[in-house]
């Protein structure tokens, strides 16, 4: 753990889906139903609850928001992110669209948007080329729907069980040769220009805030960069990074998986912040 400058704030940057909030299909609850934790709705879509966190996790996050610079970091678009209701929502900084959009008090940062457009340059194939590849001759039936996000990245809804052997590796190689990266998260397959990263946006927010210590959490390959950037890194015992056996110094892996891993992450962060709070009194 690196030393924290005297008086500097702690910054907590965390992925959302399958790190802090969970759909019904990703909760991974075990045991009898009556032993399930009490939960709160974290997202509503089409007038129905879609994502959840435990009530204890919500309470822990409320305390974290009050005692740190808390930054949600997500691959969701702005519209998808706007459905999420967690403590701190709409205040301070947030990162959406895998780092392409930096929000401040709910509004896109224009300087960052201009920086993103400049960063794409000539090293990345245009979005239309990637969409054409996903929909064209190389398309497979397991790719159910293909969409673009903020006109900078592509994502597909996939039937994971029906994906042909080797398809993901072939797509990754095709994208890599054109300056793009891929990530499969649940039923969503993302294709993202290599310069657009969560860690670049997090580093910019950290610079602006002057945060001395960075704590970061995430479960997918698109989160690996913020974990590398962090002084203290956390990941749940599920997801792409868990399947990869991802490890690094200063990384803690939860004992639990599913929705209880989200609560465990927030409890760990609360413990990290406790010395800061105690020193203030």
NORBELQUI-V730899 format. One record per residue. RES is the residue in three letters. SS is DSSP state (h for helix, s for strand, l for the rest). PHI is phi as a letter, one per 20 degrees, with the letter a starting at -180 (999 if undefined). OMEGA is omega in whole degrees, -180 to 180 (NA if undefined). Layout:
RES:SS:PHI:OMEGA  RES:SS:PHI:OMEGA
This chain:
UNK:l:999:179  UNK:l:f:-180  UNK:l:f:179  UNK:l:d:178  UNK:l:g:-178  UNK:l:g:176  UNK:l:n:-178  UNK:l:f:180  UNK:l:f:172  UNK:s:e:177  UNK:s:d:179  UNK:s:d:-180  UNK:s:d:-176  UNK:s:c:167  UNK:l:f:-180  UNK:l:d:-172  UNK:s:f:180  UNK:l:m:168  UNK:l:c:177  UNK:l:d:-179  UNK:s:c:-170  UNK:s:b:171  UNK:s:f:179  UNK:h:g:-177  UNK:h:f:-177  UNK:h:d:-176  UNK:l:f:179  UNK:l:l:178  UNK:l:f:177  UNK:l:c:178  UNK:l:n:-177  UNK:l:f:-178  UNK:h:g:-177  UNK:h:f:178  UNK:h:e:-179  UNK:l:f:180  UNK:l:f:174  UNK:l:f:-173  UNK:s:c:175  UNK:s:c:178  UNK:s:e:179  UNK:s:d:-179  UNK:s:b:175  UNK:s:c:179  UNK:s:c:-177  UNK:l:l:176  UNK:l:m:179  UNK:s:c:178  UNK:s:f:-177  UNK:s:c:-178  UNK:s:c:-172  UNK:s:b:165  UNK:s:b:178  UNK:s:f:179  UNK:h:f:178  UNK:h:f:179  UNK:h:f:179  UNK:h:f:180  UNK:h:f:178  UNK:h:f:-179  UNK:h:f:177  UNK:h:g:178  UNK:h:f:179  UNK:h:f:179  UNK:h:f:-178  UNK:h:f:-172  UNK:h:d:-179  UNK:l:b:168  UNK:s:e:-178  UNK:s:e:-177  UNK:s:c:171  UNK:s:f:-178  UNK:s:c:-171  UNK:l:b:173  UNK:l:e:176  UNK:l:g:171  UNK:l:f:177  UNK:h:g:-179  UNK:h:f:179  UNK:h:f:179  UNK:h:f:-177  UNK:l:f:179  UNK:l:f:-175  UNK:s:f:177  UNK:l:c:177  UNK:l:c:178  UNK:l:g:180  UNK:l:n:-177  UNK:l:g:176  UNK:l:n:179  UNK:l:d:177  UNK:l:m:-175  UNK:s:e:171  UNK:s:b:180  UNK:s:d:177  UNK:s:c:176  UNK:h:l:178  UNK:h:m:179  UNK:h:o:179  UNK:l:f:-178  UNK:s:c:175  UNK:s:d:-180  UNK:s:d:172  UNK:s:c:-175  UNK:l:l:175  UNK:l:n:-177  UNK:s:d:179  UNK:s:f:178  UNK:l:e:-174  UNK:h:f:179  UNK:h:f:180  UNK:h:f:179  UNK:h:f:178  UNK:h:f:178  UNK:h:f:180  UNK:h:f:-180  UNK:h:f:178  UNK:h:f:-174  UNK:h:f:-178  UNK:h:f:172  UNK:l:l:-176  UNK:l:e:-177  UNK:l:e:-178  UNK:l:d:173  UNK:l:f:179  UNK:l:f:180  UNK:h:g:-178  UNK:h:g:179  UNK:h:f:180  UNK:h:f:177  UNK:h:f:178  UNK:h:f:179  UNK:h:f:-179  UNK:h:f:-177  UNK:h:e:-171  UNK:l:e:-174  UNK:l:f:-179  UNK:l:e:-177  UNK:l:f:177  UNK:l:c:-178  UNK:l:g:-180  UNK:l:f:175  UNK:s:e:-170  UNK:s:e:-180  UNK:s:b:179  UNK:s:c:-178  UNK:s:c:171  UNK:s:d:-179  UNK:s:c:177  UNK:l:l:-179  UNK:l:m:180  UNK:l:c:-179  UNK:s:c:-179  UNK:s:c:172  UNK:s:b:-177  UNK:s:c:168  UNK:s:e:-172  UNK:s:c:168  UNK:l:e:-172  UNK:h:g:-177  UNK:h:f:-177  UNK:h:e:-180  UNK:l:f:180  UNK:l:f:176  UNK:l:g:177  UNK:l:n:-177  UNK:h:f:-177  UNK:h:f:179  UNK:h:f:179  UNK:h:f:179  UNK:h:f:-180  UNK:h:f:180  UNK:h:f:179  UNK:h:f:-180  UNK:h:f:-178  UNK:h:g:-179  UNK:l:f:-178  UNK:l:d:175  UNK:l:n:180  UNK:s:c:176  UNK:s:c:179  UNK:s:c:176  UNK:s:b:177  UNK:s:d:-178  UNK:s:c:-177  UNK:l:m:179  UNK:l:e:-180  UNK:s:d:177  UNK:s:d:-176  UNK:s:d:169  UNK:s:c:-169  UNK:s:c:173  UNK:s:g:-174  UNK:l:g:-180  UNK:l:f:-179  UNK:l:e:-176  UNK:l:c:175  UNK:h:f:-174  UNK:h:f:178  UNK:h:f:179  UNK:h:f:179  UNK:h:f:179  UNK:h:f:179  UNK:h:f:178  UNK:h:f:179  UNK:h:f:178  UNK:h:f:-178  UNK:h:f:-176  UNK:h:e:-176  UNK:l:m:-179  UNK:l:f:-178  UNK:l:e:-178  UNK:s:c:180  UNK:s:d:173  UNK:s:d:-177  UNK:s:c:180  UNK:s:b:177  UNK:l:a:-175  UNK:l:c:-173  UNK:l:d:178  UNK:h:f:178  UNK:h:f:176  UNK:h:e:-174  UNK:h:g:-179  UNK:h:f:179  UNK:h:f:176  UNK:h:f:177  UNK:h:f:-179  UNK:h:f:-170  UNK:l:f:170  UNK:l:f:176  UNK:s:c:-176  UNK:s:d:-178  UNK:s:c:171  UNK:s:b:178  UNK:l:f:180  UNK:l:e:175  UNK:l:a:177  UNK:l:n:-177  UNK:h:g:-176  UNK:h:f:177  UNK:h:f:178  UNK:h:f:179  UNK:h:f:-174  UNK:l:m:-176  UNK:l:f:180  UNK:l:b:177  UNK:l:a:176  UNK:l:f:178  UNK:l:m:176  UNK:s:d:173  UNK:s:d:177  UNK:s:d:-178  UNK:l:f:172  UNK:l:f:-179  UNK:l:e:168  UNK:l:c:-178  UNK:l:m:-172  UNK:h:f:178  UNK:h:f:174  UNK:h:f:177  UNK:h:f:177  UNK:h:f:-180  UNK:h:f:178  UNK:h:f:-178  UNK:h:f:176  UNK:h:f:178  UNK:h:f:180  UNK:h:f:178  UNK:h:g:178  UNK:h:f:178  UNK:h:f:-177  UNK:h:f:-174  UNK:h:g:179  UNK:h:f:179  UNK:h:f:180  UNK:h:f:-179  UNK:h:f:-178  UNK:h:f:-178  UNK:l:f:-176  UNK:l:d:NA
